[in-house]
Every structure is written in structure tokens, then in C-alpha cells.
Amino acid sequence: MKLIFLGTGAFHPTERRHTACLMLPELGVVLDAGTGMFRVRDRLATPTLDVFITHAHLDHIFGLTGLLDIVFEKSIERVTVHTTDKAIAAIQSHLFDKALFPVDPICEFTELTEEEILPEGGKLTHFPVVHPGGAVGFRLDWPGRSLCYVTDTTTTAKSKYVKQVRGADVLIHECNFADEQAEFAELTGHSHAKAVGQFARAAGVGRLLLVHTNPLSTDDDPIGIAAVRKSFPGAEYAEDLMEIEF
């Protein structure tokens, strides 16, 4: 199964990275709708589009305003945005307020259920993570393969959601800051390098890909990946337009 990283950055887009957006094109499933969401259009090959949102901060929802163009002249039967009731209220009352966005959104909003059914015998479950305003992480399971997506949280090896992530084939996890900024990471509800590596090792995942890096750090190693690899040697950065099979 193919996963495409359409946006791997945080807070605001840069020349190198758009903000949070991942896509499973064979299934018509998108995880978060940051500024990388516009890239869905060229990869949309299903009659339905399901967008799962972790939380309502702008760098994770802004791309919903582009849905009109994303599905223009496409044979789309349904577009559904799945998230928490709190996030739905925020998106509808703020992002799509008539003063900001005068056209009604062309999607249905639905509250996340305990278990969402995915194509090809899959399921998606969600779990709370610690972040200002609240957020959730996602686990996607199919027979013989699994994927976890955790963004915008302050993690440790003892984080409560380790049990939901445990044993996943692929973990995509935010790593916004280098260890030198660990205190600021905790203050803003984000993670730093050493802690992410320790969490991934504790969870026993197969592969670790880092996203949601600080947009002010634009070089090839924005958070000091060596600190992650001390606990999880195979850790790697996800880059915009990177594709993996899992």
C-alpha cells in the first residue's frame, strides 16, 4: 500500500515543506489537511475522499478551503471530513465563517467513531494526545500491516498512547524541536528529538518517520536526528512528495 507525504512541516509552509498532509491514494484517504492538501488533486483516483483531522489548528485544516479546486471536474461522489466534535465546531464556525469563506464547504462533517472502517479490510482508531486545545492520534490497521500517525504532542517513553502505537509497522511522529529546545517543546505542546526516539523504541515500532519539523530550521537536519537515532537507529525524515510502501 502506498503512502504519500504531501506536507511534512509545521506552523507555516516553507520553500521546502508544506504543512501536515498525508495521503493513501489507493483508498482515497487523507490524514490532516494542511497547506499540502492542494496536492491531493493530482493524486485523487477514487470516487470518495475521506479526510481525517487530528485537531483544528490552522496548519492542519487550512487545506480544507481548497476542496472546491481539488474535486473540480473530478468524478467524486462524496467528501467527508472526520474529526472530533470540538474540531468540527471550530472549523465550521471559524474557518468557514462567511466573513472568511463565503461559499459553503463541499464536504460532510462527521464525528470520529470508535472504529472507522477503511477500504481493503482496514480500520482506523483514534486516541487522545496531550496538546493545547486537544488533539488525537490515528492508528490504521489492515491484515498484515499497520500505520500510526501522531502529530502535535509532547511525548516521552512513558506517554499513555504508547499502548495504541505498540508494534505498528510504521510510525509517523512529529518532532518539532531539537533537544536544545526541549523546554520550549513542552511549553508549546510539541516533541523534541531524544524523546521521540525513546518513545518509538518503547512502542516497538518497525519504522519511524519524522514530520512536523520547525519551519525556521530549513537545512537537511532541522532537529538533530542523531539524538533520535541513539534510541531508534532507523529513524528518518519524511520529505514532501516522498512515497513509501508498507
C-alpha positions as CSV (number, residue, x, y, z in Angstrom):
1,M,0.0,0.0,0.0
2,K,1.3,3.5,-0.9
3,L,1.5,6.4,1.4
4,I,2.5,9.9,0.1
5,F,3.7,12.7,2.2
6,L,2.1,15.9,0.8
7,G,3.1,18.1,3.7
8,T,5.7,17.4,6.4
9,G,6.3,20.8,8.0
10,A,4.8,22.7,10.9
11,F,3.1,26.0,11.6
12,H,3.5,27.6,8.2
13,P,4.7,26.4,4.7
14,T,8.3,27.0,3.5
15,E,10.0,26.6,0.2
16,R,10.9,23.0,1.3
17,R,7.9,21.8,3.3
18,H,4.1,22.4,3.3
19,T,2.2,21.7,6.5
20,A,0.6,18.5,7.6
21,C,-1.0,16.3,4.9
22,L,-0.6,12.6,4.2
23,M,-2.4,10.6,1.6
24,L,-3.3,6.9,0.8
25,P,-4.2,7.4,-2.8
26,E,-5.4,3.9,-3.5
27,L,-8.0,4.3,-0.7
28,G,-9.0,8.0,-1.1
29,V,-7.9,8.6,2.5
30,V,-6.1,11.8,3.7
31,L,-4.6,12.4,7.2
32,D,-4.8,16.1,8.1
33,A,-5.4,18.9,5.7
34,G,-2.6,21.4,6.0
35,T,-1.3,23.5,3.1
36,G,0.0,20.4,1.3
37,M,-3.7,19.5,0.7
38,F,-3.7,21.1,-2.8
39,R,-1.5,18.2,-3.9
40,V,-4.4,15.8,-3.4
41,R,-6.0,16.8,-6.7
42,D,-3.4,15.2,-8.9
43,R,-3.4,12.0,-6.9
44,L,-7.2,11.6,-6.5
45,A,-8.2,8.3,-8.1
46,T,-11.2,7.2,-6.1
47,P,-14.9,8.2,-6.1
48,T,-14.8,9.1,-2.5
49,L,-12.5,11.2,-0.3
50,D,-12.2,10.8,3.4
51,V,-10.2,13.3,5.4
52,F,-9.3,12.5,9.0
53,I,-8.2,15.6,11.0
54,T,-6.2,15.3,14.2
55,H,-7.1,18.8,15.6
56,A,-8.3,22.2,14.4
57,H,-5.1,24.2,14.5
58,L,-4.7,26.1,11.2
59,D,-1.6,24.3,9.9
60,H,-3.7,21.1,9.9
61,I,-7.0,22.3,8.5
62,F,-6.2,25.2,6.1
63,G,-6.2,22.9,3.1
64,L,-10.0,22.3,3.5
65,T,-10.5,25.7,1.9
66,G,-9.1,24.2,-1.3
67,L,-11.6,21.4,-1.7
68,L,-13.5,23.3,-4.3
69,D,-10.5,23.1,-6.6
70,I,-9.3,19.7,-5.5
71,V,-12.5,18.0,-6.7
72,F,-13.3,20.3,-9.6
73,E,-14.2,18.2,-12.7
74,K,-13.4,15.1,-10.8
75,S,-15.9,12.2,-10.5
76,I,-16.3,12.5,-6.8
77,E,-19.4,11.1,-5.1
78,R,-18.7,12.1,-1.5
79,V,-16.2,14.1,0.5
80,T,-16.3,13.5,4.2
81,V,-14.2,15.2,7.0
82,H,-13.8,13.1,10.1
83,T,-12.7,14.7,13.3
84,T,-13.8,15.4,16.9
85,D,-16.9,17.3,17.7
86,K,-14.8,20.1,19.2
87,A,-12.8,20.4,16.0
88,I,-15.9,20.3,13.8
89,A,-17.4,23.2,15.7
90,A,-14.2,25.2,15.4
91,I,-13.8,24.6,11.6
92,Q,-17.4,25.4,10.8
93,S,-17.7,28.5,13.0
94,H,-14.2,29.9,12.2
95,L,-12.5,28.6,9.1
96,F,-15.8,28.6,7.2
97,D,-17.3,31.7,8.7
98,K,-19.0,33.7,5.9
99,A,-16.7,36.6,6.5
100,L,-13.7,34.5,5.8
101,F,-15.0,31.9,3.3
102,P,-18.3,32.9,1.7
103,V,-19.0,29.6,-0.1
104,D,-20.4,26.6,1.7
105,P,-17.8,23.8,2.0
106,I,-18.4,20.9,-0.3
107,C,-17.9,18.3,2.3
108,E,-19.8,16.5,5.1
109,F,-18.5,16.7,8.6
110,T,-18.8,13.7,10.9
111,E,-17.6,13.0,14.4
112,L,-15.0,10.3,14.7
113,T,-16.4,7.0,15.8
114,E,-14.6,4.4,18.0
115,E,-13.6,2.5,14.9
116,E,-13.8,3.8,11.3
117,I,-14.0,1.2,8.5
118,L,-11.4,1.7,5.7
119,P,-11.2,0.1,2.3
120,E,-9.4,-3.3,1.8
121,G,-10.5,-4.6,5.2
122,G,-8.9,-1.8,7.2
123,K,-9.9,0.1,10.3
124,L,-8.9,3.5,11.8
125,T,-8.9,4.1,15.5
126,H,-8.0,7.3,17.3
127,F,-6.6,8.1,20.7
128,P,-6.1,11.4,22.7
129,V,-2.7,13.0,22.9
130,V,-1.5,15.9,25.0
131,H,-1.6,19.2,23.1
132,P,-3.0,22.7,23.8
133,G,-6.7,22.7,22.7
134,G,-6.7,18.9,22.4
135,A,-5.6,16.5,19.6
136,V,-5.8,12.9,18.6
137,G,-3.5,10.4,17.0
138,F,-4.5,7.8,14.5
139,R,-3.8,4.1,14.1
140,L,-4.7,2.4,10.8
141,D,-4.7,-1.4,10.6
142,W,-5.2,-3.9,7.8
143,P,-4.5,-7.6,7.8
144,G,-0.7,-7.9,7.9
145,R,0.1,-4.1,8.0
146,S,-0.3,-1.1,10.3
147,L,0.4,2.6,10.4
148,C,0.3,5.2,13.2
149,Y,0.2,9.0,12.8
150,V,0.9,11.1,15.8
151,T,1.4,14.9,15.4
152,D,1.3,17.8,17.8
153,T,2.1,16.4,21.2
154,T,4.7,16.3,23.8
155,T,6.0,12.7,24.0
156,T,8.1,10.7,26.4
157,A,8.8,7.0,26.6
158,K,6.0,6.7,29.2
159,S,3.3,8.6,27.2
160,K,0.0,6.9,27.7
161,Y,-0.6,6.4,24.0
162,V,2.3,4.0,23.7
163,K,-0.1,1.1,24.0
164,Q,-2.1,2.3,21.0
165,V,1.0,2.6,18.9
166,R,2.8,-0.5,20.1
167,G,4.0,-2.8,17.3
168,A,3.0,-0.7,14.4
169,D,4.9,-1.3,11.2
170,V,5.2,2.4,10.5
171,L,5.1,5.3,13.0
172,I,4.9,8.8,11.6
173,H,5.6,11.1,14.5
174,E,6.1,14.8,15.0
175,C,9.5,16.1,16.0
176,N,9.3,19.8,16.1
177,F,12.4,20.7,18.1
178,A,16.0,19.8,18.7
179,D,16.9,18.8,22.2
180,E,18.3,22.2,23.0
181,Q,14.8,23.5,22.8
182,A,13.2,20.8,25.0
183,E,11.7,23.2,27.4
184,F,10.1,25.2,24.6
185,A,8.8,22.0,23.1
186,E,7.0,21.2,26.3
187,L,5.7,24.7,26.7
188,T,4.1,24.7,23.2
189,G,2.9,21.1,23.3
190,H,5.4,19.6,20.9
191,S,8.2,17.0,21.0
192,H,12.0,17.1,20.8
193,A,14.4,14.7,19.2
194,K,15.6,12.5,22.1
195,A,12.1,11.9,23.4
196,V,10.7,10.8,20.1
197,G,13.4,8.2,19.7
198,Q,12.8,6.9,23.2
199,F,9.1,6.7,22.6
200,A,9.5,4.8,19.3
201,R,11.8,2.3,21.0
202,A,9.3,1.8,23.8
203,A,6.5,1.3,21.4
204,G,8.4,-1.3,19.4
205,V,7.5,0.1,16.0
206,G,9.1,-1.2,12.8
207,R,9.9,2.2,11.1
208,L,10.0,5.8,12.3
209,L,9.4,8.8,10.0
210,L,9.7,12.3,11.4
211,V,7.3,15.1,10.4
212,H,6.1,18.5,11.7
213,T,9.6,19.9,11.9
214,N,10.3,23.6,12.9
215,P,9.9,25.7,9.7
216,L,12.6,28.0,10.9
217,S,15.1,25.2,10.6
218,T,15.3,24.6,6.8
219,D,18.5,22.6,6.4
220,D,18.8,18.8,5.9
221,D,18.9,18.1,9.6
222,P,16.5,20.5,11.3
223,I,16.2,18.8,14.7
224,G,19.4,16.8,15.1
225,I,18.4,13.3,14.0
226,A,21.4,11.8,15.7
227,A,19.7,12.3,19.0
228,V,16.7,10.3,17.8
229,R,18.9,7.5,16.4
230,K,20.5,7.0,19.7
231,S,17.3,5.2,20.8
232,F,15.9,4.3,17.3
233,P,18.8,3.8,14.8
234,G,16.5,3.6,11.8
235,A,14.8,7.0,12.3
236,E,14.5,9.1,9.1
237,Y,12.9,12.4,8.0
238,A,9.9,12.3,5.8
239,E,10.1,14.9,3.0
240,D,7.4,16.5,0.9
241,L,6.3,14.2,-2.0
242,M,8.1,11.2,-0.5
243,E,6.3,7.9,-1.2
244,I,6.6,4.7,0.8
245,E,5.2,1.3,0.5
246,F,4.1,-0.5,3.7
